[in-house]
């Protein structure tokens, strides 16, 4: 009778398992923080209209420092979520690009926090309005950061769709492919409706929350 001896399985320390979850909590929190803070401010600040003004314009005016802080916190939280994803996805499809793209998304919020958008559509009240179709330098940087960040987020969702498909999670994979369509459709309609832009951005932020929460839990064996 022969016996095959192998190295005993070594369980991961609880502390090492908790670190990715703690970091992914940043990705879970980023979207609700940004959207919740924007909703509260939009309902309470004079002159702000969700049908005419983007949430980023809350960075303007005497209370603009609140939204600037929200931008920076959101960027830090999303970047932490990217670090958590890097650890969770190690050795799996998407391990390289999903965290990098989410990291770009987080960096875009940091940049947008430092470069304020231009006044417009009556907000902030009493501020001089730039002629239609013109952008200041800081306004152009803010817009470029936002577009780059959300394009990176959409690309990250497509990369993560492969991860979920590889684990047999077809529903998660399908929605991760559909959400970028909704985000880009909202952005494409922004010239006709600012609310469409807000809806598209909100969809992307909330799906980041959902994916981060899903990745924080162990992935069952793929269903064949």
Secondary structure, 3 states (H helix, E strand, C coil): CCCCCCCCCCCCCHHHHHHHHHHHHHHHHHHHHHHHHHHHHHHHCCCCCCCCCCHHHHHCCCCHHHHHHHHHHHHHHHHHHHHHHHHHCCCCCCCCHHHHHHHHHHHHHHHHHHCCCCCECCECCCCCCCCCCCCCHHHHHHHHHHHHHHHHHHHHHHHHHHHHHHCCCHHHHHHHHHHHHHHHHHHHHHHCCHHHHHHHHHHHHHHHHHHHHHHCCCCCCCCC
